[in-house]
Amino acid sequence: MTHPITARQLFQTAYESRYTWDENFPGYSADVQLVQGDEVYTGKIRINRDLSVEVTGVADEQVEEGIYTQLRDIVTHRKCTNFEQSHGEHEFSLGQEDPNGAIEILVKGDSMGSNYKVRGNEISQVSRVMGRMAFIIDTHASLDTGSGYIATRYDATFRNSKTNQVTSVLKFEDTYEKIGDYYVMTKQIVQEYKDGTRTTTEFSYSNIKLLEPAAVS
């Protein structure tokens, strides 16, 4: 007799199917170029073995901060985190199945008010409410690395949680390449729709080099 799969099992499988960097990840350095309209900025970036982020040589402090934030997001998604550590305290229950075959996973006990949708072995939607801000991230395409999936095309819709009014929509398109044993982002195009205008920002990473492992004395 087969037991029906539980919401926790469904979510845990999808969570553990994400592509993450392993404990041997050495970090990497790269040149960065950011293009927004007519403006072009360049600099250097470094993601260290401990997953700390450095951005240097960018002429505009605000742009440098934007690149830093984007790299911190990359690290958050590539960091290998134990399921029990992240979600051990949470209660999961099954919600509705949508027309695309994604199953809603409802969560109790999460401080960020998170709910999810899982399609196959992938998390296809993340929904969170944080104070006055609510957002939903929908994944439309992903890369199968052979050792986990990476979302490559996804939208984030931000709303005022009190009025439900949409405040902005971000559309992302990410490109990854395998450098040595690790997949790293080489390009990200972000389109932001806000107050009736569209802004396109393009991040490009080149001259990517894995850092040398620390010598053991």
KOLKOLMI-715972 format. One record per residue (C-alpha): residue number from 1; x negated, y, z negated. Coordinates in steps of 0.25 Angstrom, whole numbers, plus 5000, padded with zeros to 4 digits. Example, Ala and Ser with C-alpha at 12.3 -4.5 7.8 and 13.67 -1.06 7.14 Angstrom:
BEGIN
  seq    px    py    pz
    1  4951  4982  4969
    2  4945  4996  4971
This chain:
BEGIN
  seq    px    py    pz
    1  5000  5000  5000
    2  4994  5014  5004
    3  4996  5025  4995
    4  5000  5038  5001
    5  4989  5048  5002
    6  4990  5059  4991
    7  4988  5074  4993
    8  4975  5074  4985
    9  4969  5063  4994
   10  4974  5070  5007
   11  4967  5083  5002
   12  4955  5077  4997
   13  4952  5069  5010
   14  4954  5082  5018
   15  4945  5090  5008
   16  4934  5080  5008
   17  4935  5079  5024
   18  4929  5094  5025
   19  4915  5095  5030
   20  4906  5100  5019
   21  4891  5101  5018
   22  4884  5090  5009
   23  4875  5092  4997
   24  4863  5092  5007
   25  4868  5104  5014
   26  4855  5113  5015
   27  4862  5126  5019
   28  4859  5134  5031
   29  4855  5148  5037
   30  4860  5155  5049
   31  4861  5168  5057
   32  4875  5174  5056
   33  4882  5183  5066
   34  4896  5189  5063
   35  4904  5196  5074
   36  4916  5204  5071
   37  4921  5213  5082
   38  4909  5221  5087
   39  4902  5219  5075
   40  4890  5209  5074
   41  4883  5205  5061
   42  4871  5195  5059
   43  4864  5189  5047
   44  4859  5177  5041
   45  4866  5167  5032
   46  4862  5155  5023
   47  4870  5145  5016
   48  4861  5139  5006
   49  4861  5124  5001
   50  4869  5128  4989
   51  4879  5134  4998
   52  4876  5149  4994
   53  4877  5159  5006
   54  4868  5170  5010
   55  4871  5180  5021
   56  4860  5190  5024
   57  4856  5201  5035
   58  4870  5205  5039
   59  4871  5220  5041
   60  4885  5222  5035
   61  4887  5218  5020
   62  4902  5215  5022
   63  4899  5206  5034
   64  4888  5199  5026
   65  4899  5196  5016
   66  4908  5191  5026
   67  4898  5181  5031
   68  4895  5177  5017
   69  4910  5174  5014
   70  4911  5166  5027
   71  4899  5157  5023
   72  4904  5155  5009
   73  4917  5150  5015
   74  4909  5140  5024
   75  4902  5135  5012
   76  4915  5134  5004
   77  4920  5124  5015
   78  4907  5117  5017
   79  4904  5115  5002
   80  4906  5100  4998
   81  4915  5101  4986
   82  4921  5088  4978
   83  4936  5087  4980
   84  4938  5084  4965
   85  4930  5096  4961
   86  4938  5105  4970
   87  4952  5099  4969
   88  4952  5088  4958
   89  4961  5097  4949
   90  4971  5099  4960
   91  4984  5092  4962
   92  4988  5089  4977
   93  5002  5086  4983
   94  5006  5084  4997
   95  5015  5095  5004
   96  5021  5095  5018
   97  5015  5090  5031
   98  5014  5101  5042
   99  5017  5099  5057
  100  5002  5098  5059
  101  5001  5086  5050
  102  4994  5093  5039
  103  4999  5090  5025
  104  5000  5100  5014
  105  4992  5098  5001
  106  4998  5105  4989
  107  4988  5108  4978
  108  4991  5111  4963
  109  4980  5116  4953
  110  4972  5124  4964
  111  4969  5138  4959
  112  4969  5143  4973
  113  4983  5138  4976
  114  4978  5129  4987
  115  4986  5120  4996
  116  4981  5113  5009
  117  4985  5105  5021
  118  4978  5093  5026
  119  4978  5087  5040
  120  4971  5074  5042
  121  4959  5075  5034
  122  4957  5090  5034
  123  4962  5102  5026
  124  4970  5110  5036
  125  4976  5121  5027
  126  4972  5128  5015
  127  4982  5137  5008
  128  4978  5145  4995
  129  4984  5156  4987
  130  4975  5165  4979
  131  4982  5176  4972
  132  4988  5186  4983
  133  4981  5179  4994
  134  4985  5166  5001
  135  4979  5159  5013
  136  4981  5147  5021
  137  4969  5141  5030
  138  4973  5132  5041
  139  4963  5124  5049
  140  4966  5122  5064
  141  4953  5115  5068
  142  4941  5108  5061
  143  4928  5101  5065
  144  4925  5087  5061
  145  4911  5086  5057
  146  4911  5071  5055
  147  4909  5073  5040
  148  4921  5083  5038
  149  4929  5093  5044
  150  4927  5108  5045
  151  4938  5118  5048
  152  4934  5126  5061
  153  4947  5133  5064
  154  4956  5139  5053
  155  4965  5150  5049
  156  4967  5157  5036
  157  4980  5165  5033
  158  4980  5174  5021
  159  4993  5179  5015
  160  4997  5188  5003
  161  5002  5177  4994
  162  5013  5186  4988
  163  5019  5191  5001
  164  5014  5179  5010
  165  5010  5190  5020
  166  4998  5186  5029
  167  4986  5195  5027
  168  4976  5189  5036
  169  4973  5177  5045
  170  4959  5172  5048
  171  4956  5162  5059
  172  4943  5155  5059
  173  4935  5147  5069
  174  4923  5140  5064
  175  4911  5133  5072
  176  4902  5123  5065
  177  4889  5117  5069
  178  4881  5105  5064
  179  4867  5110  5059
  180  4859  5099  5054
  181  4869  5090  5046
  182  4878  5101  5043
  183  4890  5109  5050
  184  4889  5124  5048
  185  4897  5135  5054
  186  4891  5142  5066
  187  4903  5151  5069
  188  4916  5157  5063
  189  4926  5165  5070
  190  4936  5172  5061
  191  4948  5180  5066
  192  4955  5188  5055
  193  4970  5193  5058
  194  4973  5204  5048
  195  4983  5216  5049
  196  4985  5214  5064
  197  4970  5213  5068
  198  4961  5202  5071
  199  4946  5202  5067
  200  4937  5191  5073
  201  4924  5188  5065
  202  4914  5178  5070
  203  4903  5172  5062
  204  4891  5165  5069
  205  4880  5157  5063
  206  4867  5153  5071
  207  4853  5149  5068
  208  4859  5139  5057
  209  4848  5132  5050
  210  4850  5122  5038
  211  4841  5126  5026
  212  4830  5117  5022
  213  4833  5108  5010
  214  4826  5113  4998
  215  4813  5105  4996
  216  4813  5096  4984
  217  4800  5098  4976
